[in-house]
C-alpha cells in the first residue's frame, strides 16, 4: 500500500527524494563536525570534497548541515503543499496562512446564531472568518417556493433555510456554491426548484433522517460549523391579526397585509433537538437575527425549550435588528418595536444587547424600497433604555444588491462586543486571534 505513493504522476517522489537528500547531508555534516562515524564511505567522500574546497572540516560540516536542513524544510513544505492541493483544491494558497487560519478558527469562540432566511446566512458568512465553532439554529416553518413544494410533496422539513446556512458556512469553491444555489428556470416539475433543495431532499430520502442528511451535506460542503433545525417536528406557523382574524402558513402571513398581533406554532408542544440546547448552554455568545421578525426569527423562539435555553444561558445574547421594515409584517416598526415583539412572545430578559444600523442609506435605495412599502427601521433610544438593554449601533448596510447587512462589518462589530464581554475569561489564543482579525482587516 505504501508503494502506491510512488506511482508516476503523483508529483510526490521528487520532494521525498529531496527530503532524503537533505537528511543525508544534515547527518553527514554533523558527523564531520563532531568527528564521529556512521557511514564511512559517504563521510570519506564528503570529507575529501570539503578539505579540497574549503580546507576546514568545521566550516564544511556547518555548510553541509545547513544545506541539508534547508533541503528538508523546503522539501517538506512542497510535499505538504502538493498533498493539500490534491485533497483540498480550494485551499491551494500559502501553507502557513492555511495552517494558521485553520488552527485559530478551530479555537475560536463558540457562537450560536438563531434565525432563518437570507439574514442568517449573511451573518454566518461574516462569522466564519472568526471561528469554526459555529452553530446555526434554523427555522423549519417555511412553506413557500421550492421549500414549500418539497415539504408538501415529500412530507419533509423545508430544506431552503438549512441549505442557505450550509452554503454560507461552506469552505469550498465558488462554483460549488453557485451550483447549490442554482434555480431551475424551465422544465416540467423543475421550474422554480433550487438544486441545493433537491439535493438535500434526496439526502433525507437516502438516509431517512434530517439530522443525518444535514451532516452528510455538511461533509460534502466542508462547512466550518453545524446547522441544526430548531425542531424536527412538522410545524405550521400561524398568526392572529389585529382585527381578530387568523392566518396560517409562513408565506401567507405577510401576504395578508394586516397588522400582526401575535404568531404561534402548531403543534405548540414541538421540541428542539438536544444538540441545539447543548450548543446554547455551551455558547460564548448567542446571536438572534437578522431576519424577518415574525416569519424567520419567531418560529425558533416559539419552540419553548429553545427559548428557555436562550434565557438561561450565561453567554451574552445579541439581537440584530433589521435595516428596513417589511411590508405586511413590521410596517412602521422601530428597533424598540422589534424587541418588544420578542418580549411579548417570550417574556423579558432574553436579550442583553441590540445591534442596529445607524448611518446613511442611498436615496435610490430608499426610493426603491418605499415603492414596496418598506422604510428604514428607526432607532428609538429612550424606549430601548427603558427595556434595560444595551444599544450597539454602527454603519452596517450593504447596498451592492439589496439593502441588507454587510457580512464583514456586522461580524466584526459582534466579535468586538463578544470580546469586551469575555475580556477577563477568554484564553490567550482567543484574544490573539481576535486581534489578528481586527488588525488584518484594517490593512
KAQUIPE-V412806 format. One record per residue. RES is the residue in three letters. SS is DSSP state (@ for helix, = for strand, . for the rest). OMEGA is omega as a letter, one per 40 degrees, with the letter a starting at -180 (none if undefined). Layout:
BEGIN
res->RES ss->SS omega->OMEGA
res->RES ss->SS omega->OMEGA
END
This chain:
BEGIN
res->UNK ss->. omega->a
res->UNK ss->@ omega->a
res->UNK ss->@ omega->i
res->UNK ss->@ omega->i
res->UNK ss->@ omega->a
res->UNK ss->@ omega->i
res->UNK ss->. omega->i
res->UNK ss->. omega->i
res->UNK ss->. omega->a
res->UNK ss->. omega->i
res->UNK ss->. omega->i
res->UNK ss->. omega->a
res->UNK ss->@ omega->a
res->UNK ss->@ omega->a
res->UNK ss->@ omega->i
res->UNK ss->@ omega->i
res->UNK ss->@ omega->a
res->UNK ss->@ omega->i
res->UNK ss->@ omega->i
res->UNK ss->@ omega->i
res->UNK ss->@ omega->i
res->UNK ss->@ omega->i
res->UNK ss->@ omega->i
res->UNK ss->@ omega->a
res->UNK ss->@ omega->i
res->UNK ss->@ omega->a
res->UNK ss->@ omega->a
res->UNK ss->@ omega->i
res->UNK ss->@ omega->a
res->UNK ss->@ omega->i
res->UNK ss->@ omega->i
res->UNK ss->@ omega->a
res->UNK ss->@ omega->a
res->UNK ss->@ omega->i
res->UNK ss->. omega->i
res->UNK ss->. omega->a
res->UNK ss->. omega->i
res->UNK ss->. omega->i
res->UNK ss->. omega->a
res->UNK ss->@ omega->a
res->UNK ss->@ omega->a
res->UNK ss->@ omega->a
res->UNK ss->@ omega->i
res->UNK ss->@ omega->a
res->UNK ss->@ omega->a
res->UNK ss->@ omega->i
res->UNK ss->@ omega->i
res->UNK ss->@ omega->a
res->UNK ss->@ omega->a
res->UNK ss->@ omega->a
res->UNK ss->@ omega->a
res->UNK ss->@ omega->i
res->UNK ss->@ omega->a
res->UNK ss->. omega->i
res->UNK ss->. omega->a
res->UNK ss->. omega->i
res->UNK ss->@ omega->a
res->UNK ss->@ omega->i
res->UNK ss->@ omega->i
res->UNK ss->@ omega->i
res->UNK ss->@ omega->i
res->UNK ss->@ omega->a
res->UNK ss->@ omega->i
res->UNK ss->@ omega->i
res->UNK ss->@ omega->i
res->UNK ss->@ omega->i
res->UNK ss->@ omega->i
res->UNK ss->@ omega->i
res->UNK ss->@ omega->i
res->UNK ss->@ omega->i
res->UNK ss->@ omega->i
res->UNK ss->@ omega->a
res->UNK ss->@ omega->a
res->UNK ss->@ omega->a
res->UNK ss->@ omega->i
res->UNK ss->@ omega->i
res->UNK ss->@ omega->a
res->UNK ss->@ omega->i
res->UNK ss->@ omega->i
res->UNK ss->@ omega->i
res->UNK ss->@ omega->i
res->UNK ss->@ omega->i
res->UNK ss->@ omega->a
res->UNK ss->@ omega->a
res->UNK ss->@ omega->i
res->UNK ss->@ omega->a
res->UNK ss->@ omega->a
res->UNK ss->. omega->a
res->UNK ss->@ omega->a
res->UNK ss->@ omega->a
res->UNK ss->@ omega->a
res->UNK ss->. omega->i
res->UNK ss->. omega->i
res->UNK ss->. omega->a
res->UNK ss->@ omega->a
res->UNK ss->@ omega->i
res->UNK ss->@ omega->i
res->UNK ss->@ omega->i
res->UNK ss->@ omega->a
res->UNK ss->@ omega->a
res->UNK ss->@ omega->a
res->UNK ss->@ omega->a
res->UNK ss->@ omega->a
res->UNK ss->@ omega->i
res->UNK ss->@ omega->i
res->UNK ss->@ omega->i
res->UNK ss->. omega->a
res->UNK ss->. omega->a
res->UNK ss->. omega->i
res->UNK ss->. omega->a
res->UNK ss->= omega->i
res->UNK ss->= omega->i
res->UNK ss->= omega->a
res->UNK ss->= omega->i
res->UNK ss->= omega->a
res->UNK ss->. omega->i
res->UNK ss->@ omega->a
res->UNK ss->@ omega->a
res->UNK ss->@ omega->a
res->UNK ss->@ omega->i
res->UNK ss->@ omega->i
res->UNK ss->@ omega->i
res->UNK ss->@ omega->a
res->UNK ss->@ omega->i
res->UNK ss->@ omega->i
res->UNK ss->@ omega->a
res->UNK ss->@ omega->a
res->UNK ss->. omega->i
res->UNK ss->. omega->a
res->UNK ss->. omega->a
res->UNK ss->. omega->i
res->UNK ss->. omega->i
res->UNK ss->. omega->a
res->UNK ss->= omega->i
res->UNK ss->= omega->i
res->UNK ss->= omega->i
res->UNK ss->= omega->a
res->UNK ss->= omega->i
res->UNK ss->. omega->i
res->UNK ss->. omega->a
res->UNK ss->. omega->a
res->UNK ss->. omega->i
res->UNK ss->. omega->a
res->UNK ss->. omega->i
res->UNK ss->@ omega->a
res->UNK ss->@ omega->i
res->UNK ss->@ omega->a
res->UNK ss->@ omega->i
res->UNK ss->@ omega->i
res->UNK ss->@ omega->i
res->UNK ss->@ omega->a
res->UNK ss->@ omega->a
res->UNK ss->@ omega->a
res->UNK ss->@ omega->a
res->UNK ss->. omega->i
res->UNK ss->. omega->i
res->UNK ss->. omega->a
res->UNK ss->. omega->a
res->UNK ss->. omega->a
res->UNK ss->@ omega->a
res->UNK ss->@ omega->i
res->UNK ss->@ omega->i
res->UNK ss->@ omega->i
res->UNK ss->@ omega->a
res->UNK ss->@ omega->i
res->UNK ss->@ omega->i
res->UNK ss->@ omega->a
res->UNK ss->@ omega->a
res->UNK ss->@ omega->a
res->UNK ss->= omega->i
res->UNK ss->. omega->a
res->UNK ss->. omega->a
res->UNK ss->. omega->a
res->UNK ss->@ omega->a
res->UNK ss->@ omega->i
res->UNK ss->@ omega->i
res->UNK ss->@ omega->i
res->UNK ss->@ omega->i
res->UNK ss->@ omega->a
res->UNK ss->@ omega->a
res->UNK ss->. omega->a
res->UNK ss->. omega->i
res->UNK ss->= omega->a
res->UNK ss->. omega->a
res->UNK ss->. omega->i
res->UNK ss->. omega->a
res->UNK ss->. omega->a
res->UNK ss->. omega->a
res->UNK ss->. omega->a
res->UNK ss->. omega->a
res->UNK ss->. omega->a
res->UNK ss->. omega->a
res->UNK ss->. omega->i
res->UNK ss->= omega->a
res->UNK ss->@ omega->i
res->UNK ss->@ omega->i
res->UNK ss->@ omega->i
res->UNK ss->@ omega->i
res->UNK ss->@ omega->i
res->UNK ss->@ omega->i
res->UNK ss->@ omega->i
res->UNK ss->@ omega->i
res->UNK ss->@ omega->i
res->UNK ss->@ omega->i
res->UNK ss->@ omega->a
res->UNK ss->@ omega->a
res->UNK ss->@ omega->i
res->UNK ss->. omega->a
res->UNK ss->. omega->a
res->UNK ss->@ omega->a
res->UNK ss->@ omega->i
res->UNK ss->@ omega->i
res->UNK ss->@ omega->i
res->UNK ss->@ omega->i
res->UNK ss->@ omega->i
res->UNK ss->@ omega->i
res->UNK ss->@ omega->i
res->UNK ss->@ omega->i
res->UNK ss->@ omega->i
res->UNK ss->@ omega->a
res->UNK ss->@ omega->a
res->UNK ss->. omega->a
res->UNK ss->= omega->i
res->UNK ss->. omega->a
res->UNK ss->. omega->a
res->UNK ss->= omega->i
res->UNK ss->= omega->a
res->UNK ss->= omega->i
res->UNK ss->= omega->a
res->UNK ss->. omega->i
res->UNK ss->. omega->i
res->UNK ss->. omega->i
res->UNK ss->. omega->i
res->UNK ss->. omega->a
res->UNK ss->. omega->i
res->UNK ss->= omega->i
res->UNK ss->= omega->i
res->UNK ss->= omega->a
res->UNK ss->= omega->i
res->UNK ss->= omega->a
res->UNK ss->= omega->a
res->UNK ss->. omega->a
res->UNK ss->. omega->i
res->UNK ss->. omega->i
res->UNK ss->. omega->a
res->UNK ss->= omega->i
res->UNK ss->= omega->a
res->UNK ss->= omega->i
res->UNK ss->. omega->a
res->UNK ss->@ omega->a
res->UNK ss->@ omega->a
res->UNK ss->@ omega->a
res->UNK ss->@ omega->i
res->UNK ss->@ omega->a
res->UNK ss->@ omega->a
res->UNK ss->. omega->i
res->UNK ss->. omega->i
res->UNK ss->. omega->i
res->UNK ss->. omega->a
res->UNK ss->= omega->i
res->UNK ss->= omega->i
res->UNK ss->= omega->i
res->UNK ss->= omega->a
res->UNK ss->= omega->i
res->UNK ss->= omega->i
res->UNK ss->= omega->e
res->UNK ss->. omega->a
res->UNK ss->. omega->a
res->UNK ss->. omega->i
res->UNK ss->. omega->a
res->UNK ss->. omega->i
res->UNK ss->. omega->i
res->UNK ss->. omega->i
res->UNK ss->@ omega->a
res->UNK ss->@ omega->i
res->UNK ss->@ omega->i
res->UNK ss->@ omega->i
res->UNK ss->@ omega->i
res->UNK ss->@ omega->i
res->UNK ss->@ omega->a
res->UNK ss->@ omega->a
res->UNK ss->. omega->a
res->UNK ss->. omega->i
res->UNK ss->. omega->i
res->UNK ss->= omega->i
res->UNK ss->= omega->a
res->UNK ss->= omega->i
res->UNK ss->= omega->a
res->UNK ss->. omega->e
res->UNK ss->. omega->i
res->UNK ss->. omega->i
res->UNK ss->. omega->a
res->UNK ss->@ omega->a
res->UNK ss->@ omega->a
res->UNK ss->@ omega->i
res->UNK ss->@ omega->a
res->UNK ss->@ omega->a
res->UNK ss->@ omega->i
res->UNK ss->@ omega->i
res->UNK ss->@ omega->a
res->UNK ss->@ omega->i
res->UNK ss->. omega->i
res->UNK ss->. omega->a
res->UNK ss->@ omega->a
res->UNK ss->@ omega->i
res->UNK ss->@ omega->i
res->UNK ss->@ omega->i
res->UNK ss->@ omega->i
res->UNK ss->@ omega->i
res->UNK ss->@ omega->i
res->UNK ss->@ omega->a
res->UNK ss->@ omega->a
res->UNK ss->. omega->i
res->UNK ss->. omega->i
res->UNK ss->. omega->i
res->UNK ss->= omega->i
res->UNK ss->= omega->a
res->UNK ss->= omega->i
res->UNK ss->= omega->a
res->UNK ss->= omega->a
res->UNK ss->. omega->i
res->UNK ss->. omega->i
res->UNK ss->. omega->a
res->UNK ss->= omega->i
res->UNK ss->. omega->a
res->UNK ss->. omega->a
res->UNK ss->. omega->i
res->UNK ss->. omega->a
res->UNK ss->. omega->a
res->UNK ss->. omega->i
res->UNK ss->. omega->i
res->UNK ss->. omega->a
res->UNK ss->. omega->i
res->UNK ss->. omega->i
res->UNK ss->@ omega->i
res->UNK ss->@ omega->i
res->UNK ss->@ omega->i
res->UNK ss->@ omega->a
res->UNK ss->@ omega->i
res->UNK ss->@ omega->i
res->UNK ss->@ omega->i
res->UNK ss->@ omega->i
res->UNK ss->@ omega->a
res->UNK ss->@ omega->a
res->UNK ss->@ omega->a
res->UNK ss->@ omega->a
res->UNK ss->. omega->a
res->UNK ss->. omega->i
res->UNK ss->. omega->a
res->UNK ss->. omega->a
res->UNK ss->. omega->i
res->UNK ss->. omega->a
res->UNK ss->= omega->i
res->UNK ss->= omega->i
res->UNK ss->= omega->a
res->UNK ss->= omega->i
res->UNK ss->= omega->i
res->UNK ss->. omega->a
res->UNK ss->. omega->a
res->UNK ss->. omega->i
res->UNK ss->. omega->a
res->UNK ss->. omega->i
res->UNK ss->@ omega->a
res->UNK ss->@ omega->a
res->UNK ss->@ omega->i
res->UNK ss->@ omega->i
res->UNK ss->@ omega->a
res->UNK ss->@ omega->a
res->UNK ss->@ omega->a
res->UNK ss->@ omega->i
res->UNK ss->. omega->i
res->UNK ss->. omega->i
res->UNK ss->. omega->a
res->UNK ss->. omega->a
res->UNK ss->. omega->i
res->UNK ss->= omega->i
res->UNK ss->. omega->a
res->UNK ss->. omega->i
res->UNK ss->. omega->i
res->UNK ss->. omega->a
res->UNK ss->@ omega->i
res->UNK ss->@ omega->i
res->UNK ss->@ omega->i
res->UNK ss->@ omega->i
res->UNK ss->@ omega->i
res->UNK ss->@ omega->a
res->UNK ss->. omega->i
res->UNK ss->. omega->i
res->UNK ss->. omega->i
res->UNK ss->= omega->i
res->UNK ss->= omega->i
res->UNK ss->= omega->a
res->UNK ss->= omega->i
res->UNK ss->= omega->i
res->UNK ss->. omega->a
res->UNK ss->. omega->a
res->UNK ss->= omega->i
res->UNK ss->= omega->a
res->UNK ss->. omega->a
res->UNK ss->. omega->i
res->UNK ss->. omega->i
res->UNK ss->. omega->i
res->UNK ss->. omega->i
res->UNK ss->= omega->i
res->UNK ss->= omega->i
res->UNK ss->. omega->a
res->UNK ss->@ omega->a
res->UNK ss->@ omega->a
res->UNK ss->@ omega->i
res->UNK ss->@ omega->a
res->UNK ss->@ omega->i
res->UNK ss->@ omega->i
res->UNK ss->@ omega->i
res->UNK ss->@ omega->a
res->UNK ss->@ omega->i
res->UNK ss->@ omega->i
res->UNK ss->@ omega->i
res->UNK ss->@ omega->i
res->UNK ss->@ omega->a
res->UNK ss->@ omega->a
res->UNK ss->@ omega->a
res->UNK ss->. omega->a
res->UNK ss->. omega->a
res->UNK ss->. omega->a
res->UNK ss->. omega->a
res->UNK ss->. omega->i
res->UNK ss->. omega->i
res->UNK ss->@ omega->a
res->UNK ss->@ omega->a
res->UNK ss->@ omega->i
res->UNK ss->@ omega->a
res->UNK ss->@ omega->a
res->UNK ss->@ omega->i
res->UNK ss->@ omega->a
res->UNK ss->@ omega->i
res->UNK ss->@ omega->i
res->UNK ss->@ omega->a
res->UNK ss->@ omega->a
res->UNK ss->@ omega->i
res->UNK ss->@ omega->i
res->UNK ss->. omega->a
res->UNK ss->. omega->a
res->UNK ss->. omega->none
END
